[in-house]
Amino acid sequence: MALHWKKGAAVVLLCVAMLVLYVLFNRSAGTTEEDGADVPYSDRLQSAHPSKYPSSLTYWVAMNPEEHAVLKSYNEMGMYKELERITGTKVQFQHHTVEQQTDQFNLTMLMASRTLPDVIDSNWSMAQPDKLIRDGKIIRLNELIDQYAPNLSELLKKKPDIRKLITSDEGNIYAFPTIADDPSLSVFNGLIIRKDWLDKLGLQPPTTIEEWERMLVAFRDEDPNGNGIQDEIPLIYNKDTFFISYAFAGAFGITTEFYQDNGIVKYGPYEPQFKEYLALLNKWYAEGLIDKDYLTTDINVMDAKVKNNQVGAFNGWVASSIGKYSAMMKDKHPEFELMGVVFPKLHSEDKVIAKKQDKYQGFGAAISANAPNPEKIAAWLDYGYSQEGHLLFNFGIEGESYTIVNDKPVFTDLILRNPDHLPVSQALAKYTRMGSAAPFEYSAEGYSQYNALPEQIEAKENWLKADHNRLLPMLSLTLEEQMQEAAIMTDLLRYQDEMLNKFIMGIESLDKFEEYIHTLHKLGIEEEIRIKQAAFDRFKQK
């Protein structure tokens, strides 16, 4: 609140007082001079002892729903307890919301604060990391990695394609990355249906939009759960998961984000086919084929609806959907069977676009500019890329969550057949970060072990049966482009999401689609497409 002082002397005194408080605050915030916080970064770099880890650090990171179900903090996670024993580093975790769709908002709010935690673990793909480096929020990591992170440094020498992906167009490495470069790790999200309902109704797995509609109508009208009540929910729509996989949108030859068509960058929600996609969802919503309460269906409500034997189809995950729900329902409903199906085409001869994850998706751990002893923090983060760290981050604690069999790590029954009847995804979350993103390289072997159900294997195979040629790689933007993108996309995405739901629910008629397109144009989508095109052209030349 602004205070209006009448006397000039009062104004001067106020400004002096504020300046003094600011200096005192910045000298006291975070760490002491003894820790190195008041020593310039370049001097700290030269005077550090790289063989030692920090005695303590603060670490900002989201918890996903599976982790949040069994942990109050990562301090309770088996691997972090063991990491503290190995390194002697005590970590104070700072967790924000478990909802993934608000992660970018929380990161933006964090960066607006005056003091930052030492480590910031997040998705940096839309966070303008070069600007954050320039603004003194996070630090450039290239030299730190070369000098004090031997494991990651060696990995990047062996895999220059990874180094290319994690380096910005300004030449900065800004985060210790989450790496998933095995082809088997490229897909984990897609459309899932109740296979036992299909069998009961004498239907085949759908492969086209028309077959999907026929199946959803049958789910609505023919009482597949057999309770004599028309309480089935044919399809639960969730914008975030549907936008991840491009479910149904891919049938119309577009994605739900930026993609390329013969080298030309396009934006799916700005294309004419997006109207057809919205018309389909609007029709299904009006006919009761999509859950009327989809906007308020969070993970807990979703779990309850599945447990109540009501949900016929949804877009979900290999582990935390197929694995979790199969385990959850096997005693009460032994007939329960899920199936991950191919993404549907508009016509049987068409190609359908679907998502396949890149080796690096923007997730990683940055070091804040106010962190003391950044070299020690870099050494601590580097542990995840060592042989021992690879086992720890992926498999947890030897003798508890895994054992060595024929020189290979194998998950124990504590994970795969949990005595407390926890689903594998939650049992694993008590021990490792493998179910989320962290500074380490995923193990394809571990991933296959905890996604070993026949229906999980079949789901991954089916979800890969799509056209991935028009997907864009992880693009790096220049500092100027990052600033332009931030100015454009924040308001644009907010408006887009608002209109998406209005169109689906019929609050706004699709007759206003051209008005929606015009608004996207006014908000700067054409400029954003030009930015992405320039970045894509540079990527091809790297």
N, C-alpha and C positions, 0 to 999 in steps of 0.2 A: 504494500500500500504506500503510495507516495505521500510524503508529508510536505506541506507548503509552509515554509518558514518566511516570516516577514522581514527578518533582519539578515543582512549579508553576513554578519559575523557568525550567526548561527549556522549558515550554510557551510562556511569555511570549517568551523569546528566539527560539523557532522562529517564532511568529507575526510578530514584528518583522522577522525575516530574510525571511520570505515576502513581507511587505508591501514591503520595500525592493526585492526582486527584481522584484516585480510592477511597481512604478513604473519601475524602470530598464528593464525589458523593454518596457513600453509607450512609453517615451520613445525607445527605440532602434529599435523595430520599424518597418519600412516605409520611413520617410523622415525627413529632418532638419527642424529648425525653419526653416532657410533655404528649404526647399521648401514650407513652409506647413502641415506635418502637425500642428504643435502650436497652430496658430491656429484658433480656433473656426470652424465651417463658415460661419456668417453673415458673419463678417469676411472669410473667404476669398472669399466670393461678391462682396463689394463691392470687393475690392482686385485682382481678377484682370484680366488683359489679354486680352479675348475675341478679339482679332485674331490671337493666337498659339496654336499647338498645343503640347502638352506635349513636352518633350524626350525623355521615355521613359514607358512605362507597362507594367504587367503585365496580362495578359489571359487569363482562365480560360475554356476552351471545349472541348467534346467534338469529336473528329474522327469522321465517319461512316466506314463500311467502305470506301467508294470512295475517300475522301481518304486513309485510312490505307494503302491499297494502293500509293499513289504518293508519299506525303509522310511525312517524319518529324515535321514541324512546319509550321504555317502560315507560318513565316518563309521557307519554300521556295516558297510560292505566289506566282505572278506578280503578282497584284493587290496583295498586301501589300508586295512589294518596291517596286512602283510607288508605293504609298501612303506608304511611308517616304521615297521620293525627293521626293514632292510636299509632305508635311507636315513632314519632318525628325524625325518621331517614331519612336524605336526601340521596338519592342514585344517584350517577353519573353512568349511564349505558354506557357501551362500547360495541357497536354492530359491529360484523363483517359480512361477506357475508351471504346472505339469502339462498344460495345454500347448501343444506344439505350434498352433496357429498364432499364438501371442508372443512367441520367442523373439521375433524381430522387433516388436514393440518394446519389450522389456530391455533388449539390448540398446535401442535408441534412448530410452529413458536413463539407462545406466550411464551411457556416454555423456549425457547432459549433466551428470553430477560432478562435483568438484574433486572428490577423491574416488579412486577406483581400486578394486581388489587387485592383488598381484597377478592372478591368472584369470583370463576371461575365456571361457569355453563355450562357443556358440557357432551358429551358421553365419559366415561372413559374406555369403554370396551377394547380399543386397546391402551390405553395411558400409561401403565406401572405405575400405581399409587404408588406402593411400592417403585419403584426407585425414583419417584418424592418426596416422603416423605424422603427417605434417602438422596437425593441431596439437601434438604432444599428448595424445591419449594412449596409444600403444606404440611399441618400438619395432623397427625393422629387425628381422631375425637372421638375415643372410650370414653375417659375420659370426654371430653367436652360434649358429648351427655348424658352421665350418670349424670353429675353434673348440666348442664346448659340448657339442652333441654328436659324438663320433658315430653312433648307431644310425641316426637319421641321415647324417651326412653320407655314410657309406651306402645306405639304401637309395638315396637320390642319385648317387653316381651310377649305381647298377640300373636304375630305372629313370632315365632322363625324361621320359614322358610324364612321370609324376612331377618332377621338378618344374616342367613346363606348365603343368596345370596349377601348381600352387604358387607360381610367381606372377605378380601383377604386371601390367604393362608399364608400370613405373620401375620395374625391376626389383620390387620388394617381395620377400617372403614374410608374411604377416602372422602366420599361425603354424603351430605344430599340427600337422594334418591327420585326419582320419582317412585311412587308405583302404580301399577295397578293390584290388585290381585283378582278382580271379574272376573269370567269366561266370562262374556259378554264383557269384555274389551280386550280379547285375540286376536281378529281379527278385522282389520279395513282396509285392503288393499287386492285387488285382481283384477281379470279380469272383465272388464265392456264392454258391447256392446250396440249398438243402437237397442233396442227392437222394436221400430216402424219400422225400416228398415227390421228387420226380418219378422214382420207381413206383410209388404207390399210385400215382396218377397216370402211369403208363406213358410218360413223356421222355424224349431223348434230350440230352444236354443241348441247350440252344447255341446256335452259331451265328444267327442273324438277328437284326432288330425285330423283325416280325415274329420270329420264334421266341424271343424274349417276352414280347408282349403277350403271346399266347400262354406262355408259362406263368407269367404274373397274374393274368386273369384267372387261371386255374388255381393258383395259390389263394387268390381272394375268394373264389366262389365254391370250391370243392372240398373244403374242410380237411386239408391234408394233415393237420395235427390231430384230427379225430376226436375232438372234444365236444362236437355238436354245436359249437358257437362260432360265429363268423368273426373271429378275433385275430386271424392271421394278418401279419404285416408283409405284403408281398416283397417290397423293396425298401430298405432304409437308405436314404440319400444323405451323404455327408460331403459337403463341398470340398473339404481339404483332402480327404482320401481319394475322391473321384478326380480331383485335379492332379493328384500325384501320378495316377496311372493313365489318365486321359480316357477313362471308362466312358463309353458311348460317344463321346466327342470324336474319338479317333475313327469311328465309323463314317463320319462326314468329311474325312480327309483333313482334319485340323487337330491341333492339340489345344490344351487350355492355357498355354503360355507361348513363349517365343519358339519358333521352329524355322527351318529353312526348306525352301522348295526350289530345287535346281540352283542352289547357291544364293537365292533371294530370301532374306529374313522376313518372316511374317509373324503376326500376333493373332493367335487363334480367336480370342474374344472380340477381335476387330474385323474378322472375316465374315462374309455373308452366310457361310455355312453354320456359324454360331447361332444364328436365328433358328435354323432347322433343329439344332441340338436343344435349344431352349424350348421350342415348340413340342418336341418329344417329351421332355420332362414335365412341361406344363400339362400336356394331355394325360400323362400317367398320374400326375398329382390330382388332377380334377376327377379322374376315374377311380381314385382310391387305391392306386397301385403303388404309390409312394407314401410312406408314413407321413400323416398330417402333422405330426409333432417333430419332424426331422430337425428343425432349428434348435430345439431344446434337448436333443438326444445326445448327451455327452457319453463318455466311456462307461460310466456307472449305469446310466439308463440303458445303454446298448446291452451291457452284460445282463441286466435284469430281463430285458425283452427276449434275449436269446435263451436265458435260463427258463423263462416262462413258456418256451416252445412256441414262439409266435413268429419269428423272423424267417422269411424264405430266401432272401438274397440281400447282399450288401457288398461293398468294396472293402477288403481287409488285408490282413497280413499273414504271412506263412506261419510265424510263431505265435504272435499274440492274438490271432483270430482262429486259424485252423487248429493249431496246437492247443491253445487254451480252451476253446469251446469244446473240442473233442474230449478233453479230459474232464471238463466240468459237467458234461451231459451223459457220460457213459454209464453211470449207475442209475440215475433216475429215468433216462430215456436211452436204453441200449441200442435202439434202432437209429439214433441220431447219426447222420453221416454228412459231412461237408465235402464239396468238390470245387476246386478252383478251375474255372472254365475259361476257354479262349475268349478274347475280346470280340464282341459281335461285329459283323460287317453289315452294311446297309443292304448289299446284294451278295449272293454267295461267291460271285467271281471277283469281288472287290478286294483291295488290300486295306487293312486297318492299321492305323498308327497306334502304338502303345509305348509306354515309357520303359526305358532300360537305363539303369543308373550308370553314371560315369565313374571312373576310378576315384575321382575326388569330387565331392559335391559342395564344397565350401565349408565343411565342418572342421573345426580345429580349435586349439588353445593358443590364445595370444598372451603376451606379457605386457602389462600396463607400464607406461612411462614412469610412474612413480614407484614402481616396485624396487626394493633394495636388492642388491646382489643379483642382477638379472642372469649372470652367468651360472650361478648356482641353480636358479630356477630352470634354466635351459637344460642343465645336466639332469635335474630331477625329471623334467618332461621327457628327456631323451631315453629314460629307462624303459619306457613303453615300447621302444623299437629294438631293444636288445633281445637276445634269445630268451633270457629269463623273464624279461618284461612281456614278451610275446605270449608266453605260457600264462603269466599272471593275469594279464588283461583279458585274454581269451578264455582261459579255463579255470582260473581261480586258484585255489589252494590244493596242492598235491596232498593226497591222503584224505581229503574231505570232498571237494567237488570234482576231482579227477584223480586218476592213477595212470601210471605208465605201463602200457601193455605192448610188448614187442616193439619197444623204443618209440611208441607213439602215445600221446595223451588221449585218454578216454574218459568221458564223463561218467561219474558214479551214479548209482541209483538215487542218491540224494538229489541229483538234478533231474534225471530222466524218469524216475519213479518215486517222486518225493513222498516220504512217509506221512507228511501233513497234508497230502493231496493238493499241493500247490501245482499249478500248471508249470510246464518247463520254463516258460518265459519269466515267471516270477521266482522260481527256485534259482534260476541262473542269475537273476538280478540281485540276489542276496550275496553273490560272490564276484561277479565280473561286470564290466562295462560292455560286454559283447552284444547286448540287446539295444545299445544306443550308440552314440558317436563319441569318440574320445581320441586323444593323441596316441594312436597305435595302428598297427596293420591287422585287419581282420584275418582270421584263420578260416580258410574254406573248409578244412577238415572239421573244425569245431562246429561251424555253421551247419554242415551236413549231418553231424551227429545229433544236434538238438532239433533238427527239422527232418527227422528220419521216417516219419509216418508215411505210408504209401500215398495217402492223399496230399501230403505236403510236397512230396517229390513230383507227383502228377501235376499239382498246381503250378510249380515253377516251370515245368515243361510246357504246359498250356499257355502260360502268360508270356513265354518267349516266342510263341507262334504269332508274330506280328511284324509289321514294317518298322524298322528302327532307323532307316536311312535318312529320314528328314529331321532327326533330332539334332540339336545344337550341343556342342561340347560346353564344358564350363568355360565361360568367357571372362576375360580380364579387361577392365575398363581403365582408361587413363584417369588421372586425378580430376581433370575438368569434366570428363564424362560421368564420373561417379557423382559429382556435385549436381550435374544436370539431372541424372537419373533420380537422385533423392528428391529433387524439387518436383519432378513429374510424377513418379510412381506412387508416392504416398497418397495423394488425393485421388489419383486415378483408380488405384486398387480399392480404396474405400468406396468410391462411387460404383465401381464395377460389381463389387460384392453385394451392395445394397440393391442394385437393379437386377442382379441375377436372381435373388430370392423373390423379388417382386414379380418378375416374369414367370418364374416357376409356379408361384402360388396364385397367380392370376390377379394380383393386386394392381399390376400395370399390364395393359394389353400389349401384345407383341406388335400391334400397329405402331407403337412408339419405339420400335427397334431402331429406325433411322435417326430418331432423336437421340437415342442412346449412343449410336455411332458418332453422331455430330458432337456430342459432349466429350466422348473419348478424344476426338480430334482437337477440340478446344483445350482439353487438359494436357495435350502434348504427345499423344501416342505416336504421331508421325515422326517427331523428333527422336523419341525413344527407339523407334524402329531403325532410324538412321544411326543412332549410337550403337545398337546391337550389330548392325550390318558392318560398320567400321571395325568393331571388335572381332567379328567373325572373319573378316578379310585379313586382319592382322594375324589371327590365330592360324589361318591356313598358310601364312608366310613364315611362321616361326620355324 
